[in-house]
Amino acid sequence: MLKRLTEDQDTAYRRDGFVYPVQVMSRDAAGKLRFTLERFEREHPEYVSGMKAQKLHLLMTWMADLVRHSEILDAVEDILGPNLLCWQTSLFIKEA
């Protein structure tokens, strides 16, 4: 039984190896998260590139909350199953 993905999305993933888009949060929530990330970039530029840009979910509450976000986890669980562990987070920021 799928929690987040539709049957069509699940079929597309199994056929193509990826699926998009998957709505996991509101525009408002995504905007707040972006604001938090941009503020973090300004206040902690040393953590935006290199080795310090990794495993931030262990240091920053907002990143820990993101990797535990129930809607994201439900979508990932639909594909990988219920035994999930976040081993690594990395920032890869490419300015538009």
KOLFIRO-447605 format. One line per 2 residues: number of its first residue (from 1); their letters; for each residue x, y, z of N, C-alpha, C, CB. Coordinates in nm, 2 decimals. Atoms other than C-alpha are relative to their C-alpha. Last residue first. Glycine has a CB too. Example, Ala and Ser with C-alpha at 12.3 -4.5 7.8 and 13.67 -1.06 7.14 Angstrom:
2 = sa = -0.09,-0.11,0.00,1.37,-0.11,0.71,-0.08,0.11,0.08,0.04,0.05,-0.14  0.09,-0.12,0.00,1.23,-0.45,0.78,0.09,0.12,0.00,-0.10,0.00,0.12 $
! end
This chain:
96 = ae = 0.08,-0.02,0.13,2.08,3.04,-1.06,0.06,0.11,-0.08,-0.15,0.02,0.02  0.08,-0.12,0.02,2.34,2.96,-0.79,-0.06,0.01,-0.13,0.09,0.13,0.03 $
94 = ki = -0.03,-0.05,0.13,2.44,2.60,-0.75,-0.09,0.13,-0.02,-0.02,-0.10,-0.11  0.07,-0.12,0.03,2.45,2.48,-0.39,0.05,0.06,-0.13,0.01,0.11,0.11 $
92 = fl = -0.05,-0.03,0.13,2.54,2.13,-0.32,-0.08,0.11,-0.06,-0.01,-0.13,-0.09  0.05,-0.12,0.07,2.49,2.09,0.05,0.07,0.01,-0.13,0.02,0.13,0.08 $
90 = st = -0.10,-0.09,0.06,2.54,1.74,0.18,-0.07,0.12,-0.06,0.08,-0.08,-0.11  0.06,-0.11,0.07,2.35,1.50,0.40,0.11,0.09,-0.05,-0.09,0.09,0.10 $
88 = qw = -0.08,-0.12,0.05,2.47,1.16,0.49,-0.10,0.10,-0.05,0.10,-0.05,-0.11  -0.14,0.01,-0.03,2.36,0.84,0.67,0.08,0.13,-0.03,0.06,-0.12,-0.08 $
86 = cl = -0.07,-0.11,0.07,1.99,0.90,0.68,0.14,-0.01,0.05,-0.07,0.14,0.04  -0.10,-0.07,-0.08,1.85,0.56,0.77,0.07,0.11,-0.08,0.11,-0.11,0.06 $
84 = ln = -0.07,-0.11,0.05,1.54,0.39,0.63,0.10,0.06,0.10,-0.10,0.11,-0.05  -0.13,0.00,-0.08,1.39,0.05,0.70,0.09,0.11,-0.06,0.07,-0.14,-0.01 $
82 = pg = 0.00,-0.07,-0.13,1.03,0.11,0.58,0.13,0.01,0.08,-0.10,-0.06,0.08  0.04,0.07,-0.11,1.06,0.03,0.21,0.02,0.07,0.13,0.07,-0.14,0.00 $
80 = li = -0.11,0.08,-0.06,1.27,0.17,-0.07,-0.05,-0.09,0.12,0.10,0.09,0.06  -0.09,0.06,0.09,1.01,0.31,-0.31,0.10,-0.10,0.07,0.09,0.12,-0.07 $
78 = de = 0.07,0.06,0.11,0.71,0.39,-0.10,0.09,-0.07,-0.10,-0.09,0.10,-0.08  0.04,0.13,-0.05,0.94,0.46,0.19,-0.08,-0.08,-0.11,-0.08,0.01,0.13 $
76 = va = -0.12,0.08,0.00,1.10,0.75,0.00,-0.04,-0.15,0.04,0.11,0.05,0.08  -0.03,0.02,0.15,0.75,0.90,-0.06,0.12,-0.09,-0.01,0.03,0.14,-0.06 $
74 = dl = 0.11,0.08,0.06,0.65,0.85,0.31,0.03,-0.03,-0.15,-0.13,0.06,0.01  -0.03,0.13,-0.04,0.99,0.99,0.43,-0.11,-0.10,-0.06,0.00,-0.02,0.15 $
72 = ie = -0.12,0.04,0.08,0.94,1.31,0.23,0.03,-0.15,0.03,0.12,0.08,0.04  0.04,0.01,0.14,0.59,1.35,0.37,0.11,-0.05,-0.09,-0.06,0.13,-0.05 $
70 = sh = 0.09,0.12,0.02,0.70,1.27,0.73,-0.04,-0.02,-0.15,-0.12,0.01,0.08  0.13,-0.05,0.05,0.99,1.52,0.73,-0.09,-0.12,-0.04,0.02,0.10,-0.12 $
68 = rv = 0.11,0.07,-0.07,1.27,1.35,0.92,-0.14,0.04,-0.04,0.02,0.01,0.16  -0.02,0.15,0.03,1.55,1.45,0.69,-0.10,-0.09,0.07,0.14,-0.04,0.04 $
66 = ld = 0.03,0.03,0.14,1.40,1.81,0.69,0.02,-0.15,-0.03,0.10,0.08,-0.09  0.14,0.01,0.02,1.38,1.82,1.07,-0.03,-0.03,-0.14,-0.06,0.14,0.03 $
64 = am = 0.04,0.12,-0.06,1.75,1.73,1.10,-0.15,-0.01,-0.02,0.03,0.00,0.15  -0.04,0.10,0.09,1.83,2.01,0.85,-0.05,-0.14,0.06,0.15,0.00,-0.03 $
62 = wt = 0.09,-0.01,0.12,1.63,2.26,1.05,0.03,-0.11,-0.10,0.02,0.14,-0.06  0.14,0.05,-0.03,1.79,2.14,1.38,-0.08,0.01,-0.13,-0.06,0.08,0.10 $
60 = ml = 0.11,-0.10,0.01,2.14,2.20,1.25,-0.14,-0.06,0.01,0.02,0.06,-0.14  -0.04,-0.13,-0.06,2.45,2.00,1.36,-0.12,0.10,0.00,0.11,0.06,-0.07 $
58 = lh = -0.05,0.03,-0.13,2.38,1.63,1.29,0.02,0.13,0.08,0.12,-0.08,0.00  0.12,0.04,-0.08,2.16,1.71,0.99,0.04,-0.04,0.14,-0.06,-0.12,-0.07 $
56 = lk = 0.06,-0.12,-0.08,2.46,1.91,0.87,-0.12,-0.04,0.08,-0.03,0.11,-0.10  0.06,0.05,-0.13,2.63,1.58,0.78,-0.05,0.11,0.08,0.11,-0.07,0.07 $
54 = qa = 0.06,0.14,-0.01,2.83,1.74,0.49,-0.04,-0.03,0.15,0.11,-0.10,-0.04  0.13,0.00,0.05,2.90,2.10,0.40,-0.07,-0.13,0.01,0.00,0.05,-0.15 $
52 = km = 0.10,-0.05,-0.11,3.19,2.11,0.64,-0.14,0.01,-0.06,0.05,0.13,0.05  0.04,0.11,-0.09,3.39,1.89,0.39,-0.10,0.05,0.11,0.12,-0.05,0.07 $
50 = gs = -0.10,0.09,-0.06,3.40,2.15,0.12,-0.06,-0.10,0.10,0.10,0.09,0.07  -0.08,0.07,0.10,3.14,2.42,0.06,0.10,-0.09,0.07,0.07,0.09,-0.10 $
48 = vy = 0.07,0.01,0.13,2.85,2.59,0.24,0.08,-0.08,-0.10,-0.03,0.14,-0.05  0.07,0.13,0.00,2.97,2.53,0.60,-0.07,-0.02,-0.14,-0.10,0.00,0.11 $
46 = ep = -0.10,0.11,0.00,3.24,2.80,0.59,-0.07,-0.13,-0.01,0.08,0.01,0.14  -0.05,0.04,0.14,2.98,3.05,0.47,0.10,-0.11,0.00,0.07,0.13,-0.06 $
44 = he = -0.10,0.10,-0.02,2.80,3.04,0.81,0.06,-0.04,-0.14,-0.06,-0.13,0.07  -0.05,0.00,-0.14,2.58,3.34,0.86,0.12,-0.10,0.02,-0.10,-0.02,0.10 $
42 = re = -0.06,-0.13,-0.03,2.51,3.41,0.49,0.08,0.00,0.13,-0.11,0.11,0.01  -0.11,-0.03,0.09,2.46,3.05,0.39,0.07,0.13,0.04,-0.05,0.01,-0.15 $
40 = fr = -0.11,0.09,-0.04,2.25,2.98,0.70,0.12,0.03,-0.09,-0.04,-0.15,0.00  -0.06,-0.07,-0.12,2.03,3.28,0.61,0.12,-0.08,0.05,-0.11,0.01,0.11 $
38 = el = -0.07,-0.12,0.05,1.99,3.13,0.26,0.06,0.08,0.12,-0.09,0.09,-0.08  -0.12,0.04,0.07,1.90,2.79,0.41,0.08,0.12,-0.04,-0.03,-0.09,-0.12 $
36 = tf = -0.09,0.05,-0.10,1.65,2.94,0.65,0.13,-0.04,-0.06,-0.07,-0.13,0.07  -0.04,-0.11,-0.08,1.48,3.14,0.37,0.11,-0.04,0.11,-0.12,0.07,0.07 $
34 = rl = -0.10,-0.07,0.09,1.47,2.83,0.15,0.06,0.12,0.08,-0.06,0.04,-0.13  -0.12,0.08,-0.01,1.30,2.64,0.44,0.11,0.07,-0.09,-0.03,-0.14,-0.06 $
32 = kg = -0.06,-0.02,-0.13,1.05,2.92,0.48,0.13,-0.08,0.01,-0.10,-0.05,0.11  -0.06,-0.14,-0.01,0.98,2.92,0.11,0.07,0.02,0.13,-0.11,0.10,-0.03 $
30 = aa = -0.12,0.00,0.09,0.93,2.54,0.10,0.07,0.13,0.01,-0.03,-0.04,-0.14  -0.10,0.07,-0.08,0.68,2.57,0.39,0.14,-0.01,-0.07,-0.05,-0.15,0.03 $
28 = dr = -0.04,-0.08,-0.12,0.49,2.84,0.21,0.11,-0.07,0.08,-0.12,0.03,0.08  -0.09,-0.11,0.05,0.49,2.65,-0.12,0.05,0.08,0.12,-0.07,0.08,-0.11 $
26 = sm = 0.07,-0.11,0.06,0.34,2.35,0.07,0.11,0.10,-0.05,-0.09,0.07,0.10  0.03,-0.11,-0.09,0.53,2.03,0.13,-0.06,0.12,-0.07,0.13,0.05,0.07 $
24 = vq = -0.02,0.04,-0.14,0.59,1.69,-0.01,-0.02,0.11,0.10,0.14,-0.06,0.01  0.03,-0.11,-0.09,0.46,1.73,-0.37,0.01,-0.05,0.14,-0.14,0.05,-0.03 $
22 = vp = 0.06,0.05,-0.12,0.64,1.47,-0.58,-0.02,0.11,0.10,0.08,-0.12,0.07  -0.02,-0.06,-0.13,0.72,1.59,-0.92,-0.07,-0.08,0.11,-0.04,0.15,-0.01 $
20 = yv = 0.02,-0.14,-0.03,0.88,1.37,-1.04,-0.12,0.05,-0.06,0.13,0.09,-0.04  0.14,-0.05,0.01,0.98,1.01,-1.05,0.00,0.14,0.05,-0.09,-0.09,0.09 $
18 = fg = 0.02,-0.13,-0.07,1.31,0.83,-1.11,-0.15,0.04,-0.01,0.09,0.11,-0.06  -0.10,-0.02,-0.10,1.44,0.49,-1.22,-0.01,0.13,0.07,0.13,-0.02,-0.06 $
16 = dr = -0.10,-0.10,0.04,1.24,0.49,-1.54,0.12,0.02,0.10,-0.07,0.13,-0.02  -0.04,0.01,0.15,1.02,0.18,-1.53,0.12,0.09,-0.03,-0.12,0.05,-0.08 $
14 = ry = -0.04,0.13,0.03,1.00,0.13,-1.15,0.05,-0.02,-0.15,-0.10,-0.11,0.04  -0.13,0.02,-0.07,0.98,0.50,-1.09,0.06,-0.14,-0.04,-0.02,0.01,0.15 $
12 = at = -0.10,-0.08,0.07,0.70,0.54,-1.35,0.14,-0.02,0.06,-0.03,0.15,0.00  -0.02,0.06,0.12,0.50,0.26,-1.20,0.11,0.07,-0.08,-0.12,-0.01,-0.09 $
10 = dq = -0.07,0.12,-0.03,0.53,0.41,-0.86,0.04,-0.07,-0.12,-0.09,-0.09,0.10  -0.14,-0.04,-0.04,0.43,0.75,-1.00,0.08,-0.12,0.04,-0.01,0.10,0.12 $
8 = de = -0.07,-0.04,0.12,0.13,0.59,-1.18,0.14,0.05,0.03,-0.08,0.12,-0.06  -0.03,0.12,0.07,0.02,0.41,-0.86,0.08,0.03,-0.13,-0.13,-0.08,-0.04 $
6 = tl = 0.11,0.06,0.07,0.03,0.74,-0.68,0.05,-0.13,-0.06,-0.06,0.10,-0.10  0.00,0.00,0.14,0.31,0.82,-0.43,-0.13,-0.06,-0.06,0.12,-0.08,-0.06 $
4 = rk = -0.01,-0.13,0.06,0.25,0.91,-0.07,-0.01,0.00,-0.15,0.13,0.07,0.04  0.04,-0.10,-0.10,0.16,0.61,0.15,-0.01,0.14,-0.07,0.11,0.01,0.11 $
2 = lm = -0.08,-0.12,0.01,0.15,0.33,-0.11,-0.05,0.10,0.10,-0.01,0.06,-0.14  0.08,-0.12,0.00,0.00,0.00,0.00,0.09,0.12,0.00,-0.10,0.00,0.12 $
! end
